[in-house]
Every structure is written in C-alpha cells, then in structure tokens.
Amino acid sequence: MPKPEREFTDSTILPWSPVEMGVMEKVLAEDPETGDKTRLVRFPPGYEGREVKIHDYWEEIYVLDGYFEDITLDCKFPAGSYACRPPGMTHGPFRTPLGCTALEILYGNRNIAGGLHTR
C-alpha cells in the first residue's frame, strides 16, 4: 500500500514514538511495503551520536528548529538547513546540544526497518 493520500491533517494529534537514545519520531506518512517514510524527528538537548551513518536509501532532511553539529566536519547546521543524501553517503556523527527538530523524507529501499541506520 503506498503512502496514504492526505489533505491537510492535524499532525498535532499524531503520536511521538521513541526511536533511540531519547530521539523521537512522528510519522506523517509511511508505505509499509517499501519503507518510504515522511516523519518529524526530535533530538533531545544533549544528544550525541557515536557512529558515522550510512544508509541504503535516500534521505532528505530539513532542520526546523535548533541545530545539528556534525562532529566529523566540525560544522553546525541550523534551522533552515537542508540535506539530500543518496544511498551510500556517509554523514555524522551528530550532536544536538540544545535539541533539534527536523523533517525527514526517506525513500528508495524496500528493506527499511525504521530507526536510525548505521553501517
């Protein structure tokens, strides 16, 4: 079944669910057959990832509030920052000293199991 058709849903009533290490997600739309997903991801203040990430799917991310710090690049990505990562692109690890909320769009792989994937 593809992502559901929605015409302006009140997303404030959708639940936040735990992902890992205090990270929460609010799934806005999902195709359970392909794993394609649109979600909000909320990183808590003080979050610090420990691993470089690499996915076997496309990932688009837009920072809504707060900021990410890429530890490897020693670079901050504040609200308004956007990334489009093809399968196989390495990134991170990241930290969010003040917390961060982002919109993520994940697509292009039939085997996404959810969560934050690492190599």
C-alpha positions as CSV (number, residue, x, y, z in Angstrom):
1,M,0.0,0.0,0.0
2,P,1.5,3.4,-0.9
3,K,1.7,6.3,1.4
4,P,-1.9,7.4,2.2
5,E,-3.5,10.4,0.5
6,R,-4.0,13.2,3.0
7,E,-5.3,16.7,2.6
8,F,-4.0,18.8,5.5
9,T,-4.2,16.6,8.5
10,D,-3.9,18.0,12.0
11,S,-0.5,16.4,12.7
12,T,-0.5,17.7,16.3
13,I,-2.8,14.7,17.2
14,L,-0.3,12.2,15.8
15,P,1.8,10.5,18.5
16,W,5.6,10.8,19.1
17,S,7.3,7.4,19.3
18,P,10.7,6.5,20.6
19,V,13.5,5.7,18.1
20,E,16.7,5.5,20.1
21,M,18.8,7.4,22.7
22,G,15.9,9.8,23.5
23,V,15.2,10.5,19.8
24,M,11.5,10.6,19.0
25,E,9.7,10.4,15.7
26,K,6.2,11.5,14.5
27,V,5.4,9.5,11.3
28,L,3.4,11.7,9.0
29,A,3.1,9.2,6.1
30,E,4.6,5.7,5.5
31,D,4.4,3.0,2.9
32,P,4.9,-0.3,4.9
33,E,5.7,-2.2,1.8
34,T,8.6,-0.1,0.6
35,G,9.6,1.6,3.9
36,D,9.2,5.1,2.3
37,K,8.5,7.4,5.2
38,T,7.9,11.1,5.9
39,R,8.5,12.0,9.5
40,L,9.4,14.6,12.1
41,V,12.4,13.7,14.2
42,R,13.1,15.3,17.5
43,F,16.5,15.1,19.0
44,P,16.8,15.9,22.7
45,P,19.1,18.5,24.2
46,G,22.5,16.9,24.8
47,Y,22.0,14.1,22.2
48,E,25.4,12.9,20.9
49,G,25.6,10.2,18.2
50,R,28.6,8.0,18.3
51,E,28.7,6.5,14.8
52,V,29.1,7.6,11.2
53,K,25.8,6.9,9.4
54,I,25.4,5.3,6.0
55,H,22.0,4.3,4.6
56,D,21.0,2.1,1.7
57,Y,18.1,4.5,0.8
58,W,17.7,8.2,0.0
59,E,17.4,10.6,2.9
60,E,16.2,14.2,2.7
61,I,16.3,16.3,5.9
62,Y,15.3,19.9,6.7
63,V,16.1,21.4,10.1
64,L,13.0,23.1,11.6
65,D,14.4,24.3,14.9
66,G,17.6,24.0,16.9
67,Y,20.7,22.8,15.1
68,F,22.8,19.8,14.3
69,E,26.6,19.7,14.9
70,D,28.4,17.4,12.6
71,I,31.3,16.1,14.7
72,T,33.4,14.9,11.8
73,L,33.1,18.1,9.8
74,D,33.1,20.4,12.9
75,C,30.2,22.2,11.3
76,K,26.8,23.5,12.6
77,F,23.6,23.1,10.6
78,P,20.9,25.5,12.0
79,A,17.2,25.8,11.3
80,G,16.7,26.2,7.6
81,S,19.5,23.8,6.6
82,Y,18.7,21.1,4.1
83,A,20.5,17.9,3.0
84,C,19.7,15.4,0.3
85,R,21.7,12.2,0.8
86,P,21.8,9.4,-1.8
87,P,22.3,5.8,-0.7
88,G,25.8,5.1,0.5
89,M,26.7,8.7,1.5
90,T,28.4,8.8,4.9
91,H,27.5,11.5,7.4
92,G,27.8,12.3,11.1
93,P,28.1,11.5,13.9
94,F,25.9,14.4,15.1
95,R,25.2,16.1,18.3
96,T,22.4,18.5,19.3
97,P,23.5,20.5,22.4
98,L,20.2,22.4,22.5
99,G,17.9,19.9,20.8
100,C,16.7,19.8,17.3
101,T,13.6,19.0,15.3
102,A,13.8,18.1,11.6
103,L,11.6,16.9,8.8
104,E,12.9,13.7,7.2
105,I,11.9,12.1,4.0
106,L,13.2,8.5,3.5
107,Y,12.7,6.6,0.3
108,G,14.1,4.2,-2.3
109,N,14.6,0.9,-0.4
110,R,12.2,-1.9,0.2
111,N,14.1,-3.1,3.3
112,I,13.9,-0.1,5.7
113,A,13.2,-1.4,9.2
114,G,12.9,2.0,10.9
115,G,15.2,3.8,13.3
116,L,18.5,5.5,12.6
117,H,20.6,3.2,10.5
118,T,24.3,2.8,10.7
119,R,26.8,0.9,8.7
